[in-house]
Amino acid sequence: MRRLVIILVVLLGLLVAADRIGAVAAERALATQVRDQLKLAETPGVDIRGVPFLTQAVAGDYSDVRVSIPDVDSGPLQNILVNARLQGVQVPLGEVVDRKVDEVPVDRITGDLTVGYEELARASGITGLRIVRDGDALRLSGSVEALGQQVDASAVGRVEVEDNDIVISAEQAEVDGIPVPQPVLDAAARLLSFRVSPSGLPLSLRITSVRIGDTALAVTAESTDVVLRASDLPVG
């Protein structure tokens, strides 16, 4: 009986090792494919979760795949970090290893995008705009034209999502150095407001919500019933 137990333990260890080796091979193949298709300078991180892996591989159906893509460019937004979770990924293991995957059906994708405030300011198109966190809002600061001259102004920025756009609405504007009437402050707030329209987010993601962080916006995006094709992926 003791010898049988030892044999079973050894066999179980070999199966676990084979399962992990298969997962690592698939992760490397997927990471390389994503890097090549997106023309990334760095190889993204790929983590195939769920056990056992070999059962998922035989079925060609992966329940939970995590992908981390750095330095994504999406229209006016540059250098975005995308961490995505793909659920219900359907692709045969052989196609993944041989890098012959032309399309990949996915049931649901959720993504976390990190957009730094410096990058958000650049995407605004407002020259010299500075953005920092101000409690549950943003503090927008920059030079605007008031009373026929350029003055330094600041305002509270509220963040919303409208039809996949990130919308920053400035309010409670202040103009430094000179007293100005309310209509001028309202005009300053309008000049500090902006909308950013990302285009071609990877994995067919669309923005659903946004949260203010210390140094960046934490953006949530998702997509459902997606068929990922090489021709659909953006080129950085």
C-alpha positions as CSV (number, residue, x, y, z in Angstrom):
1,M,0.0,0.0,0.0
2,R,2.8,2.4,0.9
3,R,4.5,1.8,-2.5
4,L,1.1,2.5,-4.3
5,V,0.7,5.8,-2.4
6,I,4.2,6.8,-3.4
7,I,3.5,6.0,-7.0
8,L,0.3,8.0,-6.9
9,V,2.0,11.0,-5.4
10,V,4.7,10.9,-8.1
11,L,2.2,10.6,-10.9
12,L,0.2,13.5,-9.4
13,G,3.3,15.6,-9.3
14,L,4.1,14.8,-12.9
15,L,0.6,15.8,-14.0
16,V,0.8,19.1,-12.1
17,A,4.2,19.8,-13.7
18,A,2.9,19.0,-17.2
19,D,-0.1,21.2,-16.6
20,R,2.0,24.1,-15.5
21,I,4.5,23.6,-18.4
22,G,1.6,23.7,-20.9
23,A,0.2,26.8,-19.3
24,V,3.6,28.6,-19.5
25,A,4.0,27.6,-23.1
26,A,0.6,28.9,-24.0
27,E,1.1,32.1,-22.1
28,R,4.4,32.8,-23.9
29,A,2.8,32.1,-27.3
30,L,-0.1,34.4,-26.6
31,A,2.1,37.2,-25.2
32,T,4.3,37.0,-28.3
33,Q,1.3,37.1,-30.6
34,V,-0.2,40.2,-28.8
35,R,3.2,41.9,-28.9
36,D,3.6,41.3,-32.7
37,Q,0.0,42.3,-33.6
38,L,0.1,45.5,-31.6
39,K,3.7,46.2,-32.6
40,L,4.6,46.8,-28.9
41,A,8.2,47.5,-27.8
42,E,7.7,45.2,-24.8
43,T,6.1,41.8,-24.5
44,P,2.9,42.0,-22.6
45,G,2.2,39.9,-19.6
46,V,-0.2,36.9,-20.0
47,D,-1.6,34.8,-17.2
48,I,-3.9,31.9,-18.0
49,R,-5.8,31.1,-14.8
50,G,-8.1,28.2,-13.9
51,V,-7.1,24.6,-13.2
52,P,-6.4,22.2,-14.6
53,F,-5.0,24.0,-17.6
54,L,-4.7,20.9,-19.7
55,T,-8.5,20.3,-19.4
56,Q,-9.1,23.8,-20.7
57,A,-6.5,23.4,-23.5
58,V,-8.1,20.1,-24.7
59,A,-11.5,21.8,-24.7
60,G,-10.1,25.0,-26.4
61,D,-12.1,27.0,-23.8
62,Y,-10.2,29.1,-21.2
63,S,-12.3,30.5,-18.4
64,D,-10.0,33.3,-17.2
65,V,-7.1,34.9,-19.1
66,R,-5.3,38.0,-17.8
67,V,-3.4,40.3,-20.2
68,S,-1.3,43.3,-19.2
69,I,-0.5,45.6,-22.2
70,P,1.8,48.6,-21.6
71,D,2.2,51.8,-23.6
72,V,-1.1,51.6,-25.5
73,D,-1.9,54.5,-27.9
74,S,-5.6,55.3,-28.4
75,G,-6.2,58.4,-30.4
76,P,-5.3,61.5,-28.3
77,L,-4.4,59.3,-25.3
78,Q,-0.9,57.9,-25.4
79,N,1.1,55.5,-23.1
80,I,-2.0,53.9,-21.5
81,L,-1.5,50.8,-19.3
82,V,-4.3,48.2,-20.0
83,N,-4.9,45.3,-17.6
84,A,-7.6,43.1,-19.0
85,R,-9.5,40.0,-17.9
86,L,-10.8,37.8,-20.7
87,Q,-13.5,35.3,-19.8
88,G,-14.6,32.4,-22.0
89,V,-11.7,32.5,-24.5
90,Q,-12.2,30.0,-27.2
91,V,-9.1,28.9,-29.1
92,P,-7.4,25.5,-29.7
93,L,-4.0,25.1,-28.0
94,G,-2.4,23.9,-31.2
95,E,-3.3,27.1,-33.0
96,V,-2.0,29.2,-30.1
97,V,1.4,27.4,-29.9
98,D,1.8,27.5,-33.7
99,R,0.8,31.2,-33.8
100,K,-1.9,30.4,-36.4
101,V,-4.8,32.1,-34.6
102,D,-6.7,34.4,-37.0
103,E,-9.7,35.0,-34.7
104,V,-10.5,34.4,-31.0
105,P,-14.1,34.5,-29.7
106,V,-14.4,35.8,-26.2
107,D,-17.5,35.9,-24.1
108,R,-16.6,38.9,-21.9
109,I,-13.7,41.3,-21.5
110,T,-13.2,43.7,-18.6
111,G,-10.3,46.1,-18.6
112,D,-8.6,48.5,-16.2
113,L,-6.9,51.5,-17.9
114,T,-4.5,53.8,-16.1
115,V,-4.4,57.3,-17.6
116,G,-1.8,59.6,-15.9
117,Y,-2.8,63.2,-15.3
118,E,0.2,64.5,-17.3
119,E,-1.0,62.4,-20.3
120,L,-4.6,63.5,-19.8
121,A,-3.5,67.1,-19.8
122,R,-1.6,66.6,-23.0
123,A,-4.6,64.9,-24.6
124,S,-6.8,67.9,-23.7
125,G,-5.2,70.1,-26.3
126,I,-5.1,73.0,-23.8
127,T,-1.6,74.5,-23.9
128,G,0.1,74.4,-20.5
129,L,-2.8,72.7,-18.7
130,R,-1.9,71.1,-15.3
131,I,-4.0,68.5,-13.6
132,V,-3.7,67.2,-10.1
133,R,-6.1,65.5,-7.7
134,D,-8.3,67.7,-5.5
135,G,-10.2,65.5,-3.1
136,D,-13.0,63.7,-5.1
137,A,-12.4,66.0,-8.1
138,L,-9.5,67.3,-10.2
139,R,-7.8,70.7,-10.0
140,L,-7.3,72.2,-13.5
141,S,-4.8,75.0,-13.8
142,G,-3.6,76.9,-16.9
143,S,-3.4,80.2,-18.8
144,V,-6.6,81.5,-20.3
145,E,-7.6,84.8,-22.0
146,A,-9.6,87.1,-19.8
147,L,-10.3,90.8,-20.3
148,G,-8.1,90.8,-23.4
149,Q,-5.0,89.3,-21.7
150,Q,-3.6,86.0,-20.6
151,V,-4.1,85.2,-17.0
152,D,-3.5,82.2,-14.7
153,A,-6.7,80.5,-13.8
154,S,-7.8,77.3,-12.0
155,A,-11.0,75.4,-11.5
156,V,-12.5,72.2,-10.1
157,G,-12.8,69.5,-12.7
158,R,-15.6,67.0,-12.6
159,V,-15.1,63.7,-14.5
160,E,-17.8,61.9,-16.4
161,V,-18.1,59.2,-19.1
162,E,-20.3,60.0,-22.2
163,D,-20.5,57.6,-25.1
164,N,-17.0,56.2,-24.6
165,D,-15.5,59.7,-24.1
166,I,-13.9,61.1,-20.9
167,V,-15.5,64.4,-20.2
168,I,-13.9,67.0,-17.8
169,S,-16.2,69.8,-16.8
170,A,-14.6,72.7,-15.1
171,E,-16.5,74.8,-12.5
172,Q,-15.8,77.2,-9.6
173,A,-13.1,78.9,-11.6
174,E,-10.7,81.4,-10.0
175,V,-8.5,83.9,-11.8
176,D,-5.3,84.9,-10.0
177,G,-4.1,88.4,-9.7
178,I,-7.1,90.4,-10.8
179,P,-10.7,90.7,-9.7
180,V,-13.1,89.7,-12.5
181,P,-16.8,89.5,-12.9
182,Q,-18.7,86.2,-12.8
183,P,-19.2,86.0,-16.6
184,V,-15.4,86.1,-17.0
185,L,-15.0,83.3,-14.5
186,D,-17.7,81.3,-16.4
187,A,-15.7,81.8,-19.6
188,A,-12.5,80.7,-17.9
189,A,-14.2,77.5,-16.7
190,R,-15.4,76.8,-20.3
191,L,-11.8,77.3,-21.5
192,L,-10.5,74.7,-19.0
193,S,-13.2,72.1,-19.8
194,F,-12.5,69.4,-22.4
195,R,-13.4,66.1,-23.8
196,V,-11.1,63.2,-24.8
197,S,-12.3,60.7,-27.3
198,P,-10.2,57.5,-27.3
199,S,-10.2,55.6,-30.5
200,G,-9.3,52.0,-31.2
201,L,-8.9,50.7,-27.7
202,P,-7.5,47.2,-27.7
203,L,-9.7,44.2,-27.3
204,S,-12.8,46.1,-28.5
205,L,-13.0,47.8,-25.1
206,R,-15.5,50.7,-24.4
207,I,-15.2,52.9,-21.4
208,T,-17.9,52.5,-18.8
209,S,-16.7,54.4,-15.7
210,V,-13.8,56.4,-14.3
211,R,-12.4,56.9,-10.8
212,I,-10.0,59.6,-9.6
213,G,-6.7,58.4,-8.3
214,D,-3.7,60.1,-6.7
215,T,-1.7,60.4,-9.9
216,A,-3.9,59.0,-12.6
217,L,-7.5,58.2,-13.7
218,A,-8.5,54.6,-13.1
219,V,-10.7,53.9,-16.1
220,T,-13.0,50.8,-16.4
221,A,-13.9,49.4,-19.8
222,E,-15.6,46.3,-21.0
223,S,-16.9,44.4,-24.1
224,T,-19.0,41.3,-24.6
225,D,-19.4,38.7,-27.3
226,V,-16.2,39.8,-29.0
227,V,-14.4,38.1,-31.8
228,L,-10.8,39.3,-31.8
229,R,-9.2,39.4,-35.2
230,A,-5.6,40.4,-36.1
231,S,-7.0,42.9,-38.6
232,D,-9.1,44.6,-35.9
233,L,-6.3,45.3,-33.5
234,P,-4.8,48.8,-33.4
235,V,-1.2,49.5,-34.5
236,G,0.8,51.5,-32.0
